[in-house]
Amino acid sequence: MISTILVVATIGISLLAFSRNEYMNKLIFNPYMIDKHKQWYRFISSGFIHADFIHLAVNMFVLFSFGGIIEQYFAAYFDNRAGYYYVLLYFGGMVASVIPTFKKNKDNIYYNALGASGAVSAVIFSFILLEPMQKICLYGLLCLPSIIFGVAYLFYCYYMGKKGGDNVNHDAHMWGAIFGFVFTVILKPDLLISFFQKLMDFGNVF
């Protein structure tokens, strides 16, 4: 339910920003404006706008695919606190993912970033903690256990973040992912034991 609301809200705000450039400029993540003019809301507002339709579609498809699953798990584990924790997971991932970027670029007036990728990465890595051996399929073609996907994703984000030059904030993807995994462990530490047990059980098959 919450994931659906987030998807609808993000699509609506993104479409509005596509058609009204002044909204895009007002909502986008600009570390300089945050630091110098205390526009802290940009940590959140930037997660509701996207660079183009493909960027929007990919993030919302992934959120819709995994968000509902995490909500169900949280409902089973945390009862009436499930919705609250899920909101913290999503928006915590959104904010935590760009804190390093903020520190690095707070004196750069020309730096901008946008998109829900950090928050979506947090949701995906919460799923990886819960179901490390469940298959994740890339574009419906390449299907891998989620733990393998997660490790490859982190290495890719780290490498591309160091390489740079493609106008994608790979650091935000990486830190959002790390936040999602760690935050879920903090909520229920027993899940980390379960995570390693599932890995060991899979290894014992071979």
Secondary structure, 3 states (H helix, E strand, C coil): CHHHHHHHHHHHHHHHHHHCHHHHHHHCECHHHHHHHCCCCHHHHHHHCCCCHHHHHHHHHHHHHHHHHHHHHHHHHHHHHHHHHHHHHHHHHHHHHHHHHHHHHCCCCCCCECCCHHHHHHHHHHHHHHCCCCEEEECCCEEEEHHHHHHHHHHHHHHHHHHCCCCCCHHHHHHHHHHHHHHHHHHCCHHHHHHHHHHHHHHHHC
